[in-house]
């Protein structure tokens, strides 16, 4: 087993529930899903930077999550390159990964900013 690190990320309960359900459907650990989502986001960025990071919802709840140390380092590198907090990289990775991998999501980017707002960095 690879070494892991714990991170806390604020997210809507609905997103957390959806991620748990997706992991169950795929018969993988939630930790494996988190790692996959961050690696997927890193590939999506392809070293070019990203300019629409999501802000965790105000009414969200901090969730503790275990990710492998190597993946945590990837998130740290992305955060440094794009000038955003690591938690924002992880949250954006999870949110976009879920939207990309599921047709029906209970989480949406609301125009009023209640679930999520888009933060333009560049």
Backbone as a ProteinNet text record, in pm:
[ID]
protein_1_A
[PRIMARY]
XXXXXXXXXXXXXXXXXXXXXXXXXXXXXXXXXXXXXXXXXXXXXXXXXXXXXXXXXXXXXXXXXXXXXXXXXXXXXXXXXXXXXXXXXXXXXXXXXXXXXXXXXXXXXXXXXXXXXXXXXX
[TERTIARY]
84.2	0	88.2	50.6	126.7	100.1	199.8	177.1	67.3	-11.8	-123.3	-112.6	-183.8	-192.2	-338.2	-373.3	-510.4	-521.8	-628.5	-662.4	-806.1	-838.4	-977.3	-1021.4	-1132.9	-1185.8	-1333.1	-1372.3	-1512	-1591.1	-1703.9	-1787.2	-1931.8	-2020	-2161.8	-2178.6	-2269.6	-2299.7	-2342.5	-2414.6	-2462.6	-2346.8	-2242.7	-2127.5	-2055.4	-2037.2	-1969.9	-2047.6	-2178.9	-2261.9	-2253.2	-2253	-2242.3	-2107.7	-2000.1	-1868	-1861.7	-1920.2	-1923.4	-2001.8	-2113.5	-2196.3	-2122.2	-2050.5	-1973.8	-1865	-1797.7	-1693.9	-1755	-1870.9	-1938.9	-1976	-2031.1	-2071.3	-1952.6	-1837.4	-1716.9	-1637.9	-1686	-1621.4	-1476.8	-1457.3	-1325.3	-1339	-1227.4	-1226.6	-1244	-1302.4	-1320	-1184.2	-1083.6	-948.2	-898.8	-929.4	-888	-959.3	-1084.8	-1160	-1101.5	-1067.4	-1004.9	-875.1	-791.2	-664.9	-690	-785	-816.4	-863.2	-946.9	-999.9	-887.8	-795	-685.5	-592.3	-562.6	-479.3	-550.7	-682.6	-762.1	-754.4	-768.3	-762.1	-623	-519.1	-382.2	-364.2	-419	-411.2	-493.1	-608.1	-693.5	-619.8	-551.8	-472.5	-358.3	-296.2	-185.3	-74.5	-46	62.7	36.3	-84.9	-114.7	-174.4	-207.5	-275.9	-426	-496.2	-642.6	-693.7	-800	-842.3	-983.9	-1046.8	-1182.9	-1198.7	-1115.7	-1125.4	-1255.3	-1310	-1435.4	-1407.3	-1495.3	-1488.4	-1585.6	-1540	-1627.8	-1751.5	-1866	-1990.2	-1986.6	-2046.3	-2051.1	-2112.2	-2218.9	-2289.6	-2228	-2114.3	-2047.4	-1993.6	-1950.6	-1897.4	-1756.9	-1664.3	-1529.5	-1531.8	-1476.5	-1466.9	-1319.4	-1285.8	-1149	-1136.4	-1025.7	-1004.2	-858.1	-837.8	-703.3	-670.5	-554.3	-504.2	-358.8	-312	-174.4	-79.2	36.6	134.4	174	192.7	229.9	124.1	-0.9	-111.3	-122.6	-99.3	-99.3	8.4	122.9	230.8	190.4	117.7	66.7	-25.6	-117.1	-209.2	-132	-28.7	54.2	124.2	178.4	246.2	149.5	31.2	-69.5	-106.5	-127.8	-164.5	-56.3	69.3	179.6	186.3	168.6	173.8	60.8	-58.7	-175.1	-203.9	-128.4	-145	-275.7	-317	-440.1	-409.4	-494.9	-473.7	-491	-418.5	-427.5	-570.1	-640.4	-778.9	-867.3	-842.4	-922.3	-893.9	-769.6	-733.9	-806.4	-803.7	-867.2	-1017.8	-1080.1	-1225.3	-1266.1	-1194.8	-1225.5	-1208.3	-1103.2	-1079.9	-1197.2	-1241.2	-1350.8	-1480.4	-1510.5	-1635.4	-1640.2	-1533.3	-1532.1	-1526.3	-1451.4	-1442.8	-1580.9	-1653.7	-1786.5	-1877.6	-1877	-1962.1	-1926.3	-1798.2	-1754.9	-1788.5	-1792	-1809.2	-1950.8	-2041.1	-2179.8	-2274.5	-2375.4	-2474.1	-2566.2	-2611.8	-2706	-2635	-2623.6	-2555.6	-2653.2	-2642.6	-2725.9	-2658.8	-2539.1	-2464.6	-2452.7	-2484.9	-2472.1	-2406.7	-2349.3	-2295.8	-2412.5	-2459.9	-2577.9	-2539.3	-2622.5	-2591.1	-2585.3	-2659.7	-2657.4	-2540	-2457.5	-2337.5	-2359.9	-2479.2	-2505.2	-2428.9	-2430.7	-2355.7	-2207.6	-2179.2	-2041.6	-2038.7	-1925.2	-1903	-1773.7	-1761.8	-1640.4	-1549.5	-1425.2	-1327.4	-1227.2	-1231	-1137.7	-1004.3	-902.6	-770.1	-687.5	-695.7	-613.2	-702.2
-119	0	124.6	220.3	344.3	433.8	516.8	609.2	709.7	745.8	838.1	958.9	1062.4	1184.9	1224.5	1284.3	1329.5	1477.4	1508	1646.5	1670	1794.8	1831.4	1930.2	1898.8	1982.2	2007.5	2133.6	2171.4	2145.8	2073.5	2044.3	2025.3	2033.7	2008.2	1861.2	1835.6	1697.3	1615	1678.7	1606.1	1558.3	1640.6	1598.9	1483.2	1494	1387.7	1256.1	1263.3	1144.1	1086.9	1174.7	1129.7	1061.6	1115.3	1054.9	917.3	905.7	776.3	674	717.7	628.7	585.6	678.1	645.8	543.6	561	465.4	326.9	323.5	194.7	127.3	205.2	149.8	91.7	155	109.7	8.3	-22.1	-119.1	-82.9	45.9	92.8	169.6	189	268.9	416.3	490.6	634	701.6	655.8	710	692.7	579.3	554.5	648.9	677.9	771.7	912.3	954	1085.8	1095.2	990.9	990.3	999.5	920.5	920.3	1058.2	1122.5	1254.2	1358.5	1356	1453.8	1425.9	1299.4	1264.7	1302.5	1280.4	1316.6	1467.8	1545	1690.9	1735.3	1672	1706.1	1681.2	1570.6	1540.2	1639.9	1680.4	1778.6	1911.5	1953.2	2077.5	2066.2	1948.3	1921.4	2026.4	2071.6	2165.7	2307.9	2336.3	2468.4	2566.1	2522.9	2611.2	2599.1	2647.9	2640.9	2772.4	2828.4	2962.5	2971.1	2857.8	2863.3	2769.9	2790	2707.4	2736.5	2633.5	2645.4	2675.2	2751.8	2782.9	2691	2633.5	2545.9	2622.8	2555.1	2623.4	2667.2	2781.6	2835.8	2738.1	2673.4	2581.4	2441.1	2426.6	2297.6	2254.5	2130.8	2071	2020.2	2041	1988.5	1836.7	1772.1	1626.8	1588.3	1494.7	1442.1	1337.2	1340.7	1243.1	1201.4	1075.6	1021.7	1014.4	1068.9	1057.3	1011.6	944.9	898.3	1017.5	998.9	1107.1	1160.3	1072	1117.2	1204.9	1169.4	1249.1	1382	1380.4	1505.1	1600	1544.7	1627	1685.2	1608.1	1659.1	1778.3	1764.3	1874.3	1996.1	1973.6	2083.5	2155.4	2079.5	2139.9	2221.9	2167	2240.1	2370.4	2361.9	2480.7	2588.1	2548	2644.4	2705.9	2624	2673.9	2771.5	2742.7	2824.9	2932.1	2933.4	3037.5	3028.2	2905.6	2883.9	2789.5	2786.4	2690	2545.9	2454.7	2312.8	2260.7	2305.4	2260	2295.8	2410.6	2450.4	2359.9	2319.9	2225.5	2092.6	2043.3	1915.2	1924.1	2030.8	2045.7	2054.2	2135.6	2149.2	2015.6	1942.3	1810.8	1717.4	1711.9	1622	1661.6	1790.3	1838.8	1812.4	1851.2	1834.5	1686.8	1607.2	1463.9	1400.6	1435.5	1378.3	1421.6	1548.5	1595	1527.3	1501.9	1439.3	1290	1226.1	1081.1	1035.2	1126.5	1090.4	1177.4	1115.2	1191	1270.3	1209.8	1276.3	1312.6	1439.9	1486.1	1564.4	1548.2	1627.1	1759.3	1781.5	1904.8	1981.8	2108.8	2192.7	2323.8	2390	2523.4	2619.5	2671	2756.3	2899.7	2967.4	3105	3197.9	3166	3252.4	3222.2	3122	3092.8	3010.2	2959.4	2886.4	2756	2673.8	2547.3	2574	2645.4	2675.1	2806.9	2872.8	2989	2967.9	3030.2	3017.7	3134.9	3103.1	3204.2	3212.7	3320	3334.2	3382.8	3298.7	3327.5	3409.1	3378.2	3449.2	3534.6
0	0	0	-80.3	-91	29.4	68.1	179.4	144.4	244.2	222.3	314.4	278.9	358.3	369	482	499.7	462.5	394	360.8	402.4	434.6	461.9	356.5	293.5	185.8	213.9	203.6	224.9	97.5	112.8	-4	39.4	-55.5	-29.2	8.7	101.8	142	20.6	-70.7	-188.8	-275.7	-293.3	-372.7	-302.7	-173.2	-99.9	-113.6	-99.1	-115.2	-255.3	-355	-493.9	-519.9	-464.5	-482	-415.6	-295.9	-227.6	-309.7	-364	-445.5	-572.8	-635.1	-754.9	-722.9	-611.2	-570.5	-547.4	-482.4	-458.7	-590.4	-683.1	-812.9	-888.3	-872	-941.7	-860	-741	-651.2	-619.3	-587.9	-546.6	-416.2	-349.3	-227	-261.7	-170.7	-192.3	-213.3	-138.7	-153.5	-297.1	-357.4	-495.2	-591.8	-563.7	-646.7	-635.4	-513.6	-494.4	-574.1	-563.9	-638	-788.1	-836	-978.9	-1025	-945.3	-982.2	-992.3	-900	-902.9	-1020.7	-1046.2	-1162.9	-1293.5	-1298.1	-1415.8	-1440.3	-1332	-1345.4	-1391	-1337	-1378	-1528.1	-1577.8	-1720.9	-1802.4	-1748.8	-1816.2	-1831.9	-1727.6	-1730.7	-1830.1	-1833	-1923.5	-1912.2	-1789.3	-1766.1	-1811.4	-1858.2	-1914.5	-1815.3	-1697.4	-1603.9	-1621.9	-1524.8	-1526.3	-1470.8	-1528.1	-1486.8	-1430.9	-1401.2	-1348	-1228.2	-1128.2	-1007.8	-934.5	-875.7	-801.4	-655	-596.5	-454.1	-381.9	-272.4	-193.7	-150.1	-145.2	-105.5	39.9	66	203.3	302.1	259.8	348.6	346.3	280.2	274.3	410.4	415.5	537.4	506.4	599.4	579	588.2	487.3	482.3	483.9	570	572.7	464.7	393.3	287.5	285.4	255.8	241.1	93.5	57.8	-79.1	-70.5	-175.5	-171.7	-175.2	-114.5	-103.2	-240.2	-336.9	-471.1	-534.7	-514.6	-569	-493.8	-363.9	-286.3	-339.3	-375.7	-432.6	-567.2	-647	-775.3	-750	-653.6	-620.5	-569	-490.7	-439.4	-553.9	-648.3	-763.9	-848.8	-873.6	-951.8	-880.5	-749.1	-670.8	-682.7	-672.6	-683.2	-822.4	-925.3	-1063.2	-1093.1	-1040	-1072.4	-967	-858.4	-756.4	-679.2	-648.6	-572	-456.1	-353.6	-244.6	-292.3	-229.6	-265.5	-249.5	-145.8	-125.9	-244	-304.9	-420.6	-540.2	-555.8	-662.5	-639.9	-516.4	-486.3	-505.7	-453.6	-467.6	-615.3	-692	-834.7	-906.4	-871	-930.7	-905.1	-780.1	-743.2	-813	-810.8	-869.8	-1019.9	-1090.9	-1236.2	-1276	-1199.9	-1226.7	-1216	-1110.1	-1094	-1208.4	-1242.2	-1352.3	-1483.4	-1505.9	-1630.5	-1634.7	-1518.7	-1515.1	-1480.8	-1458	-1425.9	-1506	-1562.7	-1640	-1550.2	-1442.6	-1352.8	-1223.8	-1199.4	-1078.7	-992.8	-862.9	-772.8	-738.4	-791.2	-764.6	-895	-891.3	-1010	-971	-1069.3	-1045.7	-1062.2	-951.9	-953	-989.8	-1069.1	-1105.9	-984.8	-879.8	-762	-670.3	-706.6	-630.4	-505.6	-483.1	-358.9	-349.3	-453	-447.8	-474.3	-578.2	-616.1	-691	-685.2	-769.6	-843.4	-957.2	-1035.4	-1001.8	-971.5	-936.9	-1051.2	-1124.9	-1237.1	-1182	-1199.8	-1147.2	-1244.9	-1370.1	-1470.5	-1557.1
[MASK]
++++++++++++++++++++++++++++++++++++++++++++++++++++++++++++++++++++++++++++++++++++++++++++++++++++++++++++++++++++++++++

